[in-house]
Amino acid sequence: MAHSTTRTIRRTALAAAITIPAVVMTLVGCGTSGPTAPGADSATMWALSGQPKEGIRQGTVDDFNENHPDGTLSVTFFQNDAYKTKIRTAIGAGQAPTLIYGWGGGTLKSYVEAGQVEDLTDFFADNPELKDKLFDSPFGAATIDDRIYAMPVQDVQPIVLFYNKEIFDEAGVTPPETWDDLLDLVDTFNAAGIAPISLGGQSRWTSMMWLEYLFDRVGGPEVFDAIFAGEADAWSNPDALKALEMAQELVAADGFVKGFASITADSNADQALLYTGKAAMMLHGGWTYGPMKNDGAGFVQDGKLGWAEFPVIDGGKGDPANVVGNPSNFFSISSAATDEQKEIAKNYLKDGLFTDYEIDALIDGGGVPVVNGIEDRLAATDDGDYLTFVYNLAGNAPNFQQSWDQALNPTAAEALLNNIDQLFSRSITPQQFADNMNKTIGQ
C-alpha cells in the first residue's frame, strides 16, 4: 500500500483528472505504448480510457511503482471498442501485454483453450485473504473448468434503468414498474417532443442490454442458459422469439431517440442526451454514473438523475429481481510474458489493487467496488443512495446474468452484435435473428 503522502498526491492527481471531460480517443499512452516491455524488470498493462477510472488505474500503477521500484509496471489506455479489436489481435500474435484487461466469460475461455493466459488457481490458494476480500459472484466468469484464470477488478456493474427526474416531474409521471407502463411513457414523451429512451445504437452492445433483460423477464435465465450450454435451436425458444418481437415493437413505437443507429456509446453521446434533457430514460451500465457526474454540469449533484429496476413483464417467467450486466471486470496474466513480468503482475494483483486509495476513489467516482463489507463506506458518501441501490441490486439478485457478448465465445458474440444491429433496424425479423444465431451454436 502506498504511503499516506503518496495517496494524498494521487487523490490530487485524480481530482484534477476527473475535472477533465473524457474525450474520444483511439489510444492514450502512459509509459510504454505497446505490449513489449523494455526489460525483464518491467511489465505492461492495457486498460480502458475515460475518466474517472483511467485516473484511478493510473494512480494504482503509480503507487505500485513507487513501492516496488525493483519491478515496475506501465499502462496504456484504449477506447472500449478499439481495445476489444486490438487485444484479440495482440493475444493471437503472442504480443499481449503482461496484464490483460477483460470481461471473463467466453472470451476468457477462448484464451484458456489456446493456452494464452496463466492459471491463477494456486496464486489465490497461496493468498486466501485476497480472494476472501472480494465478492464471490464475479469469480464465476473468471473460472473455466474449475480453475481460476482472472482476478475480478474495479466495481460491480449491473444494467440500470436511469431516468431524468426533472423531465419526469414536468410530465407528471413516475418510473415504469411494468412493460405496459414503459410503453405508456413512450407515448407520453413522444407527444411532448422528448425522446423517450436514449440509445447508442451504433455501438450495438447497448441494444443488447434490452434483449438481455427481455429474455430474462419473459423466459427466465433458463432461456439464455440453454444457449450458453449449446443446445440446438435454443435461440428459437418461444420465449426468446417473444422477447425479440417486444424489442422490435419498442423500436416501431419510436421508443428510442431518432437516429440512434448513428449514436456511439464510446463518446458518451447517449449519456449526454439524458443529462441535457433531450431524452427521458436510458438503460445502461452502472459504469455510466461516474461520467454523468463528471460531465453532466451538476445533473447528478443536483439530484436530477433517477434510477430504477427493469420493468416487470406481465406473465413473464423471470424473477423481477434478476439482474444482467457485468459482475466485474478482470485482469488475466499473459502466458507469453517472462517469469519476471509474471511476478510483477502477481505483485500488482496482490499489493496494487483494492488499496484504501482505490476503494475510496472508485466509490468517489460512483462505483461499488467488488469488495466485501463496504456498506457503511458506501452509505456515508454523497452518492450513498445510488451506491446502496447498486450494492443491494447486485447482492440480492437471484440470478446475475453476465453480458452476452462476454459470456459467449468471440465468434458467436460478433454474430450476436451484427444480428442485434439488424434486429433493431428492423431489416430482419425475430425468426431470422433466431435462425442466424442458431447457426453459431457449437461453433
N, C-alpha and C positions, 0 to 999 in steps of 0.2 A: 504494500500500500504506500502511496506517496506521502511525503512529509506534509504537514499542515500548511507550510508555506507554499508547497507545490500545488496543493488543492486550491488555495486561495488564488494563485496565479491562473490556474486552469479555469476556475469559475469566472474570473475576469475575462479571460480569452473567450470562453463560451458565451458570456453575456454579450460581448462585442459581436461575436459571430451571429447570435440569434437576431440581432437587430438588422442584419443584412438579409433582405428577401432572397429566397432561393432562386437561382437563375437556371435557365435551361442550358445544359452543357452536355457534351459528349464525354469529356474527360477532364477531371481536375486532379492534378498530381500533387502528392506530398511525399517527399523523399524520392525513391526510385520510381520511375514511371512505368515499369513493367515487371514481369514475374521473375526475371533473372536477377538474383542478388549479387551485389558487388563482391561478396566474400562469404566464407563459411560462417563467419560470426554475425551475419545479418540475414534476417528473414523478411518475407514480404507478405502483405495482405491486400486484398481487393475488397472494397465495400461500396455502399451506395452513397451518392452525393445528396445534398439537400439538408437544410437546417431544420431542427436543431441537432439531428443525430450525427450529421457529419462532424460538427464541432465536438460532440461528446466522444465519438470514436477517436478523433484526432487527440483529444485530451487524454484518453486512456493510454494511447500509444506513447504520447509524450511522457506521461508519468511513468509508464513501464520502462522506457528507455533511460530515464533519469535514475531509476532504481536498479537497472540491470545493464550497466554500461559494457559488460563483457559479452553481451549478445543482444544486439538491437533489432528493432522491428520498424519497417517503413510501410506506409499505407497509401494506396491510390484509390481515388473515388471515381465512380462511374454513374451516369444516369441509369435508371432502372432497366429500361428496355435494351439499351446499348450494352449494359453489363451482361444480361442474360445471353446475348449473342456472343460476346467476346469471351466469356468464361467457358462456354461449351467448346469454342474453337481452341482456346489455350489448353484446356484439360486434354482434349483429343490429341493435341500435338505434343503432349508431355511437357508443356511450358506453363503449368499452372502456378499461381502464387503459392507460398507456403501455407497460408491460411485462406481457405475458400469460403466465402460468404454464400449462404444458400437458404433454401426453404424446406429441406428434408424431403421425405416422400419419394415419389417416383424418380425424380432426377437423382437424388442421392443413391437410390437403389441401382440406377444405371452406372453410377460411378463405382459403387461397390463391386458390381458384377464384372466391371472392367479392371478391377484392381487399382483404381486411381486415387483412393483415399485410405487413410490409416484406420485400423480398428482401434477404437479408444476404450474398449471394454475394460481392459486391465488398468488403463490410466484412471478411470473412475473408481475401480476397485481399490487402487492404491491411494485414492483421495476421496474417501467416502463422505467427508464433510462438505466437499464441493457439490456432489450430487444431492446430498440431503438439503442443501441450501436452496435448491431450485424446485419449481413446480414439477410434479410427476408427469402431467399430461403431455408436455412438449416432447418428452423422450420417445413417445410412440412414433413420431415422424422422423426420429433420429436413429431408430432401431431397425435393422434388417436381419432377419433370421436369428433373432435373439442376441444380436451383437450390436453395440453402440458405435456409430461412426461419425457422430457430430455432437457438439455441445450447444444447447439452447442459449441464445443470447438476446439481449435487449428486452422487449416487452411483449406481453400477450396482445394480440391484435384481432379481436372479433370484428365482424362486419356489423355496423351500427346504422340505424336509420336516423340521420341528422335532419334537423329542420330549422328554419328561420323563425324564431319566436315572434319577431316583430310583424312579419308577414301574416303569420297565423292569427295573431291578435287582431290585426286590421281586418282580416276576413271573418273573424268571429268563429274560428274553427279550432279543433283540437287534434293532436296526432292520431293517426289511424290505428284502431285496435284490430280491425278485420280488413280483409281484402276488399270487401264492398265499401268500407269506409275510405280506403285508398282511392278507389275508382270515383267515389263522390268528390273527393278532394281534387282529383284531376279535372273534373268538370268545373268546380268552383274556381280554381286558379286560372284555368284557360279562359273562363269568362271574364276574369279580372285582368287579363293580359299579362299574366305572370307564368313562366314556365313551371309546370308542376314539379318536375324532377330534373335535376342536373345529372348529366351523364357524359363522361369522357369516352365516348364510344370508339374513337379511333384506336384506343389502347386495348380494346377487345376484352381484356380480363375484367374490366369494370362492369361490362354487361354480364359477364359470367356470374357475378355476385348475386344478381337477381335470379338466375337459374338455380344456383345452389340453394337458396332459401325456398324457392318454389318447389323444387324437387323434395326437399325435406318436409315442408309443411303439407304438401299434398300426399306424399307417399311414405314419409319417414326415412330414416337413414338407410333402411334396407335397400332402397332403390339404387343408391349410389354404391353401397357395399357390394351389390351383385355385379355392378360394372367393374369395380376395382378388383373383384375376385375373378374377372374374366369369363363370367357366364355368357353363353351365346345369346345374342339378340337382347341383351339386358337394357340397351337404350330404348327398346320398343315396349318396355313395360307400360301398361295403360296409364299408370300414374305419371310416368315420365312424359308421355305424349300429352297428357292433360296439362302438365306444368309448362311444356313448350308452347302449347296453344295459349295459355294465360299470358305468357310473356309477349307473344305477338299481339294479343288483344290489347295489352297495355301500350304497345307501340302504336297500334292503329287508333287508339283513343287519344293520341297526342299526349301521352303521359310524360314523354321526355322532351327536353329542350329541342327546339328546331335546330337542325344541323349537328346533332350530337355525334354523328359519324365522323365529323372533322375536328372534334374537340379531344385534346390529349390530356391524360391524367398526369403525365410526367411534368407538364408545365404548370400543374395545379390550376388550370383554367376552369375545371369543373368545380373546384372549391370556391374559386372567385365568384362564380355565378351565384352560389349560395350566400356568401357573406356580403355581396354587393346588392342583394335583394332582387336579382334577376330570376332566381329560381327559389322555390319554396322548400324543396326536400332534396336529399342526396343520400343514397345508400353507398356507404364506403367504409373502408377500414379504419380502425381506431387510430392508426398512424397519422390520419389527416388532422387530428385535433391540434397537435403542436403547430403545424404550418398555418392552420387557420388562426391560431392565437398569435403567431408571429406576424402574419401578413394581412390580417383582417381589419387593421385600423381600429382596434377596440371591439370588434364584433364579439369575440369570446369574453373579453374582460367586462364588457357592458351587459353581459347576461342575455345576449340576443341569440345565442346558439342553444338549441334544444336537441335532445336525443331520446330515442325510444327503441323498443324491441321491434323486430319484424312482425307485421300483422299476422293474425291467426287466419287460417283459411277454413271456412265452414265445411265440415265433413272431411277435413284432412286427417290423415293418419299420424302425422308427425307431432311430437310433443312441442307445444308452443315455446318451451324453454330451451329447445335445441339452438345451437349457435354454429355458424360457419365462419371461416376466416383462417388466420394464421396463428396456431398455438404459440409460435415463436419464430424467430429467425435462428440461423445456426452457423457455426464455424466448424469446418472439417479441415483436416491436415492432409496436404498432398503427399501421396506416396512417392512422388518424384523428387521431393525435397531431400536435402542431405540430412544425415543424422543430426548434425549441429543445428540446422534450421528447424528440424522437428522438435528438438529440445527447447529451442527458443519459443516456438509456437505453444508447446505444452506449458511452459512457464507463464506465458501470457494468459492462457486459458485459466490457469490456477491462480495467478497473482494479479493479473492486469484487468480482469473482468469482475463486475459486480462489487467493486470497491464502494465505500461510502460515497465517494465523489460521483461515481457513475450512477448508482441508485438514485441519489438526490437529483442529479442532472436529468435523468430520464423522467423522474416524477415532475421536476420543474418544467420539462418540455411537454407535459401532458400524457406521459406514458405510464403503464403499470408494469414494472419490471417483473420477470418470471421468477420472483424471489419469495419464499415463504415468510410469513409473519410480518408483513409491512402494512397491515391495515391501518394502524394508528398514524403512520407516516403519510399515508395517502389522505386520510381524513383531515389531517392538520394543514393541508395546503389550500391555496386559493382555488385550486381545481378539484377539491375534495369530493364534491358531489358527483362530478363526471368520473373521476378515477375510481370511486367506490362503486359506481354503477358498472363500470367495466370489470372490476375485480369480481363482483358478485355475478355478473352476466356470464363470465367465463368459468368462474369457480363452481357455479350451481348448475351448469348446463348438463343435462343427462347425456348429450352427445355433442362433441365439438368436432365438426367436420373440417378437415384441412382443405384449403383451397384446391379445387380440382386440377388446375394447371400445375400444381406442385405434387399432388397425390398420384397423378398419372405419369407414365413414362414420357419422355420428351416427345416422341413421335405422336403418341395419342394426344398429348397436350397441345401440340401445334395444330393438329387436325381439329381439335375441340375449338380452339380460338378462331380458326378460319370459319368453321361452321356456325359459331355464335355470331360472327360478323354478318354472315349471310342470313341467319335467322332474324336478327334484329333489323336488317334492311328489307326483310320480307321477300328476299329473292329465292328462298327455298321454303318449303312447307315443314311443319313439325315432323311429318313422316319421313321426308327426305333427309332432314337433320339426323333422325334416328337411324335411317339406313346407312348414311355416310359414316356415322360413328360406330355402328355395329361392325363395320369392316376393320376398325382399328383394334377390336378386342383380340387379345392374344398376340398382337404384334410385338 
